[in-house]
């Protein structure tokens, strides 16, 4: 697990370097904000359950949420159920539409932008709502006794240095569509992570 963590941390930094180049930022501008290696690996097991528990749309394997960190590197099995909010529909004022994100094999990696990167980029890069429900291919099966099998995922959640500000980076202000009233405004990364943790579990 330590070796896997180290590999993910290195890849996380490499992706940040690519983003620095793509956004015409100074070299090491994003990477330096994550130099402490403040990330975590989370292994999630979703037990089997009847599809009837999820088809109503009132329950989920994981309810919709955004990731608080910088980048999430996600590996999942082929059971399905991961969905992400459609950004095109959201931009058109039609929120709540989710699209499936499937993996054909265990070697595929999904990269999600987190809240911290959204705030640093002044909303140019968006932290999309995601959730886990059931594979929508099962909608054609009208039996109520269908059991959705176990699902496993492994996520690396890259985070900023605890003392780093999460205010927009000066060179990126104006490139995005920054809204006022940002929940993390004026906070350090650790203050924001603590705030969101308390908000989630309160």
C-alpha positions as a printed Julia matrix, in Angstrom:
202×3 Matrix{Float64}:
   0.0    0.0     0.0
   2.88   2.37    0.73
   4.33   1.66   -2.71
   0.93   2.29   -4.31
   0.56   5.55   -2.36
   4.01   6.71   -3.48
   3.21   5.9    -7.14
  -0.08   7.8    -6.98
   1.57  10.78   -5.29
   4.18  10.94   -8.06
   1.49  10.71  -10.75
  -0.58  13.37   -8.95
   2.41  15.74   -9.15
   3.0   14.9   -12.83
  -0.61  15.79  -13.67
  -0.21  19.08  -11.79
   2.87  19.84  -13.91
   0.78  19.24  -17.06
  -1.9   21.59  -15.71
   0.72  24.26  -14.96
   1.82  24.11  -18.6
  -1.73  24.05  -19.97
  -2.74  27.08  -17.86
   0.49  29.01  -18.62
   1.45  29.06  -14.96
   4.91  29.36  -13.45
   6.79  26.08  -13.11
   6.14  24.37   -9.76
   3.32  26.8    -8.9
   0.77  24.06   -8.23
   3.21  21.35   -7.24
   4.73  23.51   -4.49
   1.27  23.85   -2.92
   1.16  20.05   -2.59
   4.81  19.4    -1.71
   4.02  17.93    1.73
   2.44  14.85    0.13
  -0.74  15.42    2.11
  -2.89  12.74    0.5
  -4.62   9.5     1.39
  -5.58   6.17   -0.15
  -9.08   4.9     0.52
 -10.28   1.39   -0.3
 -14.06   1.17   -0.47
 -16.16  -1.98   -0.41
 -19.83  -1.74   -1.35
 -21.68  -4.84   -0.06
 -24.23  -6.58   -2.31
 -27.79  -5.29   -2.02
 -31.16  -5.59   -3.8
 -31.58  -3.25   -6.74
 -35.0   -2.3    -5.37
 -33.23  -0.36   -2.59
 -31.68   1.97   -5.19
 -34.2    2.15   -8.03
 -36.39   4.64   -6.17
 -33.59   7.2    -6.41
 -33.87   7.99   -2.7
 -30.87   5.89   -1.69
 -27.37   5.54   -3.12
 -24.3    3.47   -2.46
 -22.68   6.89   -1.95
 -24.8   10.04   -2.19
 -23.74  12.87   -4.48
 -20.75  14.85   -3.3
 -17.61  16.6    -4.5
 -14.07  15.71   -3.49
 -12.5   18.34   -1.24
  -8.87  17.87   -2.3
  -6.83  18.75   -5.39
  -7.05  15.71   -7.68
  -8.61  12.29   -7.12
  -7.15   9.26   -8.9
  -9.81   6.55   -8.88
  -9.62   2.88   -9.79
 -12.8    0.77   -9.85
 -14.0   -2.66  -10.88
 -16.45  -3.35  -13.71
 -19.6   -3.61  -11.55
 -20.56  -0.05  -12.46
 -22.66   2.54  -10.68
 -20.31   5.53  -10.61
 -21.97   8.63  -12.05
 -20.82  12.23  -12.5
 -22.94  15.34  -12.95
 -23.1   16.45  -16.58
 -21.17  19.74  -16.75
 -22.75  20.8   -20.07
 -26.25  20.48  -18.63
 -25.14  22.27  -15.48
 -23.73  25.17  -17.51
 -27.08  25.41  -19.27
 -28.85  25.73  -15.93
 -30.12  22.14  -15.94
 -28.61  20.62  -12.8
 -29.2   17.11  -11.53
 -28.4   15.18  -14.73
 -25.83  12.44  -14.07
 -23.97  10.31  -16.58
 -22.37   6.88  -15.95
 -18.58   6.55  -15.74
 -17.73   2.95  -16.49
 -14.39   1.13  -16.4
 -13.79  -1.74  -18.8
 -10.8   -3.11  -16.9
  -8.97  -2.71  -13.61
  -6.13  -0.79  -15.25
  -8.25   2.24  -16.11
  -7.85   5.33  -13.95
 -10.41   8.11  -13.55
  -9.13  11.6   -12.68
 -11.45  13.96  -10.8
 -10.82  17.61  -10.07
 -11.39  18.47   -6.41
 -12.79  21.55   -4.64
  -9.32  22.88   -3.85
  -8.27  22.91   -7.52
 -11.57  24.54   -8.47
 -10.94  27.37   -6.0
  -7.3   27.79   -7.01
  -8.33  28.0   -10.68
 -11.13  30.53  -10.05
 -13.7   27.96  -11.26
 -11.89  27.33  -14.55
 -11.51  23.67  -13.51
 -14.68  22.31  -11.94
 -15.15  19.86   -9.08
 -18.11  17.85  -10.34
 -20.68  16.15   -8.15
 -20.3   12.38   -8.27
 -22.22   9.5    -6.72
 -22.44   5.72   -6.77
 -25.72   3.95   -7.49
 -26.27   0.93   -9.8
 -25.34   0.06  -13.36
 -28.11   1.62  -15.49
 -27.98  -1.34  -17.87
 -29.98  -3.13  -15.17
 -32.97  -0.83  -15.78
 -34.1   -3.24  -18.49
 -34.44  -5.98  -15.88
 -37.83  -5.53  -14.2
 -37.33  -8.19  -11.53
 -37.35  -6.79   -8.0
 -35.18  -9.57   -6.58
 -32.06  -8.68   -8.58
 -29.04  -8.42   -6.3
 -26.32  -5.95   -7.21
 -22.96  -7.61   -6.55
 -20.2   -6.27   -4.34
 -18.29  -3.31   -5.74
 -14.75  -2.24   -4.94
 -12.91   0.99   -5.63
  -9.53   2.4    -4.66
  -9.06   6.16   -4.58
  -6.02   8.33   -4.07
  -7.07  11.74   -2.77
  -4.35  14.32   -3.32
  -4.56  17.27   -0.96
  -2.86  20.63   -0.55
  -0.28  21.44    2.08
  -2.21  22.04    5.32
  -1.13  25.69    5.58
  -1.7   26.52    1.88
  -4.32  29.16    1.08
  -7.22  27.95   -1.05
  -7.97  31.41   -2.43
  -7.71  31.76   -6.24
  -4.17  31.88   -7.62
  -3.48  35.39   -8.89
  -2.53  34.38  -12.43
  -5.76  32.42  -12.88
  -8.23  35.07  -11.71
 -10.26  36.2   -14.7
  -9.73  33.0   -16.66
 -12.55  31.24  -14.84
 -16.02  32.27  -13.76
 -15.33  32.79  -10.08
 -18.41  33.19   -7.92
 -18.46  35.31   -4.77
 -19.55  33.56   -1.55
 -17.09  30.68   -1.7
 -17.31  28.43    1.35
 -13.55  28.14    1.57
 -12.72  31.81    1.04
  -9.88  32.99    3.25
  -9.25  29.55    4.72
  -6.16  27.4     4.68
  -6.51  23.99    3.07
  -6.64  22.24    6.45
  -9.28  24.67    7.76
 -11.39  23.99    4.67
 -10.97  20.21    4.94
 -11.96  20.34    8.63
 -14.93  22.56    7.79
 -16.19  20.19    5.07
 -15.64  17.13    7.29
 -17.72  18.67   10.07
 -20.37  19.78    7.59
 -20.62  16.25    6.15
 -20.98  14.52    9.49
 -23.09  17.11   11.35
